Amino acid sequence: MAGTPAVAPLPYTRAQAFNVLGPKPEETLRTAYRWMIRARTLDARMLALQRQGRVGFYGAATGQEAVNVAAGLASRPEDWVLPGLREQLVALVRGHPLDRYVHHLFADAQDPALGRNMPCHPTAREVHYVSMSSVIGTQISHAVGVGRGMRNRREAAVALAFFGDGATSSNDFHAGLNLAAVGRLPVLFVCTNNQWAISVPVERQTAARTLAAKAAAYGLAGTRVDGTDLVACWAALSGALERLRRGGAPEMLEFLLYRMTAHSSSDDPTRYQPADWAARALAHDPLARLAQWMRREGLLDDAFQTEVQSEADEAVRAAIRAAEATPAPPEAALTEDVFARPASPIPGR
Ligand SMILES: Cc1ncc(C[n+]2csc(CCOP(=O)(O)OP(=O)(O)O)c2C)c(N)n1
């Protein structure tokens, strides 16, 4: 189609991909594709609902789905996930119900946090997914604490700390990688380098050649991975998790990818991104790259694509319908779980 940028083809054969994808490669690819479509559908709908005033805030993860789905599939139930703003798909793949997440986005009475946390900050304890702290980088220290706890209890599990390129300039990044390395704690540092920290481009964030290179300063392995290539993400994440489970040293993976939307619903990137950014990002759309490759290898056809898309549309529609039919949390819930003795949420009332 004229004006549509060519999608960068994935650089391997079917046999090479199947070699790294484990025992059921076709099933893994189809499952991954299904989740990526579902996440993409959710992002588009939620951004639209935010613009209509039906959801307070939204931070899309469009462009970051390959890392998220691979992390969700490669991690085990006993692992813990300490996310940044864009990893809700990891919780969904690990089994957090979509409708529960949408209740959270609507901040209604079925939201596990009863509307007291910003949208896109879900808590999903049942799948070991910790609510994100909005203070950039702090989840890195939290993950190191979780890793310390796992080590003390001799659990063969891993804490996954997700953070963006901007967070690699935070104090917590330094303290976290240092402490994890010295204690050889089971922590996997997952940096999603979408090349922007709101309006700050990564080349103004750091003079380091890559973000992965920073790991060397702490005595850790750091690897840069194509974060828009599902198979590469899967190979990197499953390999690192396996090494950590066997008692290996902590590691950092830097996933290079492209932020395909605004930073959040509160942002207007046309004020600071170069004119060619959108085209470069589209050429590295992880979903389009995977779909193009699966078609080429005979793993995806129109019928499957239509089925998956309608299933995603229906699931997202049903979750929105349920959330819109649910009342807001009662006023008294504002202070539930906050004080030892119940207190009025509004002083003097
Ligand atoms: C300590 C702190 N400083 C500033 C902010 C404001 N802030 C919110 S998101 C953000 C950029 C984060 O960029 P990055 O770490 O690259 O993650 P991304 O949002 O791109 O995934 C900033 C500066 C904050 N939340 N916390």
The ligand as a Tripos MOL2 file, in Angstrom:
@<TRIPOS>MOLECULE
LIG
   26    27     1     0     0
SMALL
NO_CHARGES

@<TRIPOS>ATOM
      1 C1         11.2630    9.6570   40.2790 C.3       1 LIG1
      2 C2         10.3560   10.1000   39.1640 C.ar      1 LIG1
      3 N1         10.7350   11.1170   38.3770 N.ar      1 LIG1
      4 C3          9.9250   11.5350   37.3630 C.ar      1 LIG1
      5 C4          8.7200   10.9290   37.1440 C.ar      1 LIG1
      6 C5          7.8120   11.3860   35.9970 C.3       1 LIG1
      7 N2          7.8420   10.3630   34.9520 N.ar      1 LIG1
      8 C6          6.8060    9.4990   34.7880 C.ar      1 LIG1
      9 S1          7.0970    8.4270   33.5460 S.2       1 LIG1
     10 C7          8.5860    9.1030   33.2130 C.ar      1 LIG1
     11 C8          9.4570    8.5660   32.0970 C.3       1 LIG1
     12 C9          9.8130    7.1330   32.2670 C.3       1 LIG1
     13 O1         10.5390    6.7150   31.1630 O.3       1 LIG1
     14 P1         11.1130    5.2640   31.0320 P.3       1 LIG1
     15 O2         11.7460    4.8450   32.3180 O.co2     1 LIG1
     16 O3         11.9660    5.2340   29.8190 O.co2     1 LIG1
     17 O4          9.8230    4.3380   30.8510 O.3       1 LIG1
     18 P2          8.6540    4.3980   29.7560 P.3       1 LIG1
     19 O5          7.5420    5.1980   30.3810 O.co2     1 LIG1
     20 O6          9.1890    4.9990   28.5130 O.co2     1 LIG1
     21 O7          8.2290    2.9810   29.5590 O.co2     1 LIG1
     22 C10         8.8570   10.1770   34.0510 C.ar      1 LIG1
     23 C11        10.0920   11.0000   33.9940 C.3       1 LIG1
     24 C12         8.3490    9.8660   38.0040 C.ar      1 LIG1
     25 N3          7.1970    9.2190   37.8330 N.pl3     1 LIG1
     26 N4          9.1850    9.4560   38.9960 N.ar      1 LIG1
@<TRIPOS>BOND
     1     1     2 1
     2     2     3 ar
     3     2    26 ar
     4     3     4 ar
     5     4     5 ar
     6     5     6 1
     7     5    24 ar
     8     6     7 1
     9     7     8 ar
    10     7    22 ar
    11     8     9 ar
    12     9    10 ar
    13    10    11 1
    14    10    22 ar
    15    11    12 1
    16    12    13 1
    17    13    14 1
    18    14    15 2
    19    14    16 1
    20    14    17 1
    21    17    18 1
    22    18    19 2
    23    18    20 1
    24    18    21 1
    25    22    23 1
    26    24    25 1
    27    24    26 ar
@<TRIPOS>SUBSTRUCTURE
     1 LIG1         1 GROUP 0 **** ****
